[in-house]
Structure formats: C-alpha cells, structure tokens
Amino acid sequence: MIVDASALVASFGNPESQRHLVGEELAAPDLLIPETLNAFWKLRRAGRSVPTLSVLLSTLDYVRIVPSRAHAARAAELAGRLDHPVYDCLYLALAEAEADVLITSDAAFERKARTHGFRKSVRLVSR
C-alpha cells in the first residue's frame, strides 16, 4: 500500500485513519519524509500539539522508502493529465508502478484521480 504524507499526518491521533494503515506493508516515494516533517512543523508553528521528532522518525521507519527519480517522468505526465501538482502525482505514479493502492486524505486529489481513471488505485481516508 502506498501512503502519502497527508494520510500519514492524518493517522496521528485519528483512530479512523490509523486503521487503514496499521498492519499494512507501506511504501512511499522519498518525498514522504520532508513532506511529513514539514506538515508537522507547520502544525507546531500554529500551536497544535504534535508528536516528538523521535516518534515521527520512528514511524517513518515502518515505511519502505522508494527513490523518486524512477517515477519522476510518469509523475510529470500525471500532473499534466490531472492538472494537479507533481508532488502528489509522484505517489500515484508509484502506486501505478507497483500495482498498489494509494492512501490519501487529500479529497481534491482523490477526486481528480478517480475521475481520470484511477478509481481503484486511490482510497480516501478521513483527516
């Protein structure tokens, strides 16, 4: 199962989102690491309670990290087709390459992917 940063961030403190990830073999492009850390940095700056850095990093240890370069061209193609940022399309390109499902909490991205033929490839989880 491919997990994007939005789904991983949503899973912290959200049992509904966590249940989609627990017990799964997770994978993500290497972009997951800076995106996840940046999301929690923004939450911390906004005064929200966030997990410690050690907890975040140990959580990332459960995700198989895949180099982005091999999926960059396909991600760029998908970005043009979906009219959506390459960052998110990199996760979709990896899901497509591995014939796996992408878990996201980005409703707009999930909707675009679904309407462009990726109905079975993307699953939305709540924030």
C-alpha positions in Angstrom: 0.0 0.0 0.0 1.3 3.4 -0.9 0.8 6.1 1.7 1.1 9.8 1.1 2.1 12.5 3.6 -1.5 13.7 4.1 -2.7 10.2 5.1 0.3 9.7 7.4 -0.2 13.0 9.1 -3.9 12.4 9.4 -3.2 9.0 11.1 -1.6 10.6 14.1 -4.3 10.9 16.8 -7.0 9.7 14.5 -8.1 6.0 15.0 -10.2 6.0 11.9 -7.3 7.0 9.7 -4.9 4.7 11.6 -6.9 1.6 11.0 -6.3 1.9 7.2 -2.5 1.8 7.8 -2.0 -0.5 10.8 -0.7 -3.9 9.7 -0.2 -2.9 6.1 3.1 -3.0 4.2 3.5 0.7 3.5 5.7 2.3 0.8 6.2 5.8 -0.4 8.5 7.9 -2.5 11.3 9.6 -0.7 9.3 12.8 -0.8 7.3 11.5 2.1 10.0 12.3 4.6 10.3 16.0 4.1 6.6 16.4 3.4 5.7 14.7 6.7 8.2 16.6 8.7 7.2 19.9 7.1 3.5 19.3 7.8 4.2 18.7 11.5 6.4 21.8 11.6 3.5 23.8 10.3 1.2 22.3 12.8 3.6 23.1 15.6 4.0 26.7 14.4 0.2 27.0 14.5 0.2 26.0 18.2 -1.1 22.5 17.7 0.2 19.5 19.7 2.3 17.2 17.6 4.3 14.1 18.2 8.0 14.4 19.1 10.6 14.2 16.3 11.7 10.8 17.6 8.2 9.4 17.3 7.8 10.8 13.8 11.1 9.4 12.6 10.4 6.0 14.1 7.0 6.0 12.4 8.8 6.6 9.1 10.9 3.6 9.7 7.8 1.4 9.1 7.5 2.8 5.5 9.6 1.4 2.6 11.1 4.5 1.0 11.4 4.4 -2.7 13.7 6.8 -4.7 11.6 9.3 -6.6 13.8 9.5 -9.7 12.4 6.3 -11.3 8.9 7.7 -11.2 9.5 11.3 -12.0 8.6 11.2 -15.7 5.3 9.4 -15.0 4.5 11.8 -12.2 5.0 14.7 -14.5 2.7 13.1 -17.1 0.1 12.5 -14.5 0.3 16.1 -13.2 -0.5 17.4 -16.7 -3.3 14.9 -17.2 -4.9 15.6 -13.8 -4.0 19.3 -13.6 -2.6 18.6 -10.1 0.9 19.1 -8.5 3.7 16.7 -9.4 4.4 16.2 -5.6 1.1 14.3 -5.2 1.3 12.6 -8.6 4.6 11.1 -7.6 2.7 8.9 -5.0 0.2 8.0 -7.7 2.9 7.1 -10.1 4.5 4.8 -7.5 1.1 3.2 -6.8 0.6 2.6 -10.5 4.1 1.1 -11.0 3.6 -1.2 -8.1 0.0 -2.1 -9.0 -0.9 -1.0 -5.5 -3.4 1.4 -3.8 -2.6 4.9 -2.8 -4.0 6.0 0.6 -4.5 9.8 0.8 -6.5 12.2 2.9 -6.4 14.8 0.1 -10.0 14.8 -1.1 -9.4 17.0 -4.1 -6.5 14.8 -5.3 -8.6 11.6 -4.8 -11.5 13.1 -6.7 -9.2 14.1 -9.7 -7.5 10.7 -9.7 -10.9 8.9 -9.6 -12.4 11.0 -12.5 -9.3 10.3 -14.6 -9.4 6.5 -14.5 -7.7 5.8 -11.2 -10.9 4.8 -9.3 -9.4 1.5 -8.0 -6.0 3.0 -7.3 -6.8 5.7 -4.8 -8.5 5.4 -1.4 -9.5 8.4 0.7 -9.1 8.4 4.5 -10.5 11.0 6.9 -8.4 13.7 8.4 
